[in-house]
Amino acid sequence: MDTKKAIVLGADNNYRDKLETTIKSICYHNKDLKFYIFNEDIPKEWFCLMEKKLGKINCEILNIRIDAEKVKHFSTPNKHIRYMTYFRYFIPEIVEESRALYLDCDMIVHKPLDMLFEMSFDENYILAVRDSWDVNSFNAGMMVVNVDKWVSENICQQLLDLTHEKHQEVYGDQGGLNLLFKDKWKELTPYFDFMVGLDAEIFYEKRPDWFLQKWDVSYEPAIIHFEGMHKPWNHSIKTRYRELWWFYNGLDWQTILLEKDIKPTSFSDIAIVSLFHTAIFTDTQELEHIEYLVEKLPNVHFHIFAHSYFGSRVFNLEVFKNVSLYPNYTSYQSQEILSKLDFYLDINHYQEIDNILSVVEQLSNPIFAFENTSHDANNRSHIFSSAEPEKMVESIRQFLGESVCG
């Protein structure tokens, strides 16, 4: 008997590329799947293309049209959330399998999902992960749905009725689901819904407890959730695992479908990226010879951090593909970059930021500075005359290896 695992996703045509990125990530690690795509406007031609691709790994995809008139009048808590979020209510009306995994399309899957289809519900309505913002509720972006129980108790209609009554008072569909399933859901570890999208919001809300949580940059959860307004596909860098999202977005389907022994595993495997990394921590846009250094060291990626927004001089550096800016940066962002740092540039004028030189020294990375920008009182740095920036470039090239930096 051909039994496929049911996965439910919801999107509109404007979100189709994000939907496909989520599907790519799922199929990279899983097969024998049945995708239910809840939508109202995705072209049928896209489904024809996807059906041929997915058939090669024993997967199928269904175009499920949802009558949006039933939910269009419900309010949503944020402008980036649209009424399609309520489509998940209709899972018991559509899904044939006894269990289904629902995922938001701002998620990527990074591991096999077999465990989620084997865990016991213990008579609960869903399996879910505690929300990162409201710890008294579950996050509805990832739910393993007990479809049989939803069907037998007419949960779809219960949710529609409850939301009609309470949608102005609760946090969208997630609020309605939590009201109905209070104390009737089974908690999973964050490994299955690792929420990173709210890093920036929580930073702005001044909740230092969030950043006291231990996080290892090498940690690889099964499902990563970019919840909130700051998505990895946006211009500004606000989230962890941003490059991982772009890895799955950039994967071609041939790579996913062919069962090769060796496959790409990171963004650097499929894109032209910098070989080396440096950082600058600053509270000013006065960065000595920054344009010259960026141009002369094209294989070095410059990560520039500040506790505020950047002035136009620094902001305009983003025209270079080897520059990334981190305004109002969080400790998780700096941790991620410092973990792969090759050397530090002490070229910002005025004060040192966050005792960064001591941090870099503990990492055993060299520090390069100009005599008019150095904050080093202990002679730890390689210091050059600001009148001769080419000598700094030459020294950095020698340190990294002339053959790859010339």
C-alpha positions, 0 to 999 in steps of 0.5 A: 500500500502506497502511504504518503505523509500528508503535508499542508501548506497555504499561500497566495500567488504572491508568496509562491516563491516562498512556498516553493522554497519551503517545498524544496527544503522538505523534499531535500530531506524527505520523500513519499509525501503528499502536499496539500496546497491551500490557496485561491489564486496559484496558477494551475500551470505551476502545479503541472510543473511541480507535479512532474518534479515531485513524481520523481521522488514519489510525491504528489501535490494537490491544488486545494482551492479554499473559499476565502469568503469564509475568513476574509472578514477575520482580522489579522494581528500584523500587516504582513499576515493576511487572511490566508493564515486562516486556511489551516482551519479547513484541514479536517475538511480536505485532508484524507490522512489521519495525520497531517503536518501543517507548516507556514511558508516562512519555514525551511525544513533541514532534517528528515521529518519521520519522527513527527509522523510517528509520535503519539498524540496521547488524545491531544488535538495537535503536537506543537512547540511553545511560542517564543513570544507568548510562552503561555501558548503554542506557535501555530506555524508548525502543527502536527494535526490529529485529523481524525480527532478534528473530523470527529469533533467538527473542529473546522466549524468550531474554529470558524464560530470561535474566531467569528466571536473573538477575532478582534480580541485574540492574535489571529488564527493562532489565538483562536487555535490556542483558545480552543486547544488550551491544555489539549496540545502536546508540547514538542521541543523547539527542535521542530519549530526553531523560531528566529524571526523575532530576534530583532523585535525582541531586541527592540522590546529590550528583553535581554532574557531572550539573548541569554538563551544559549545558542550554538551557531552550528546548531541545526534544528529540523525546522527553522521558522522565520516568524515576524516581519523580518524575513530572510528574503528582505533587504535588511539582515535581521535573522539567524540562518538567513544564508540557509534559507537562500541555500534552499531557495537557490537549489535547483530541482535537479540537485534535489531529485537526483539521489547523489552520494554528494550533495551541496549542503550550504549556500557557499556550495551553490553561490559565488561567495567571499572566501574570508570574513572580517568585521568592524564594530562602530558607532560612526560612519567614519571608517578609514579607507573603507571603500579602498579596502572593500575594492582591493579585497574582493574575496573578503566579506566585510561585516559592519556592526552598529548599535544604531542605524547607519549614515549614508556613507556606510549604507551606500557600501551595500552596493558591494556584494562583499559588504553586509550591514548589521544596524541595531545588531543583536548578540546572536548576529555578532556571534554568528559572524565572529564564529567564522572571522578570519581577522578584525579591522580596527578602522573606526574612528572614535571609541571602541565598541563592546570591548571588541578587541579583547573578544577578537584576541580571545578568538586568536584572530589578528587585528589590522588597524591604522595609526589614527584609528587603533584602539589597541593599548597593548600592542596586539595589532598590526598597525599601518600609516593611514597615508599608506593603505596599500601596505595594509592590503598587502599585509592582509593578502599575505596573511590570507594567502596571495594566490587567493586574494590577489 
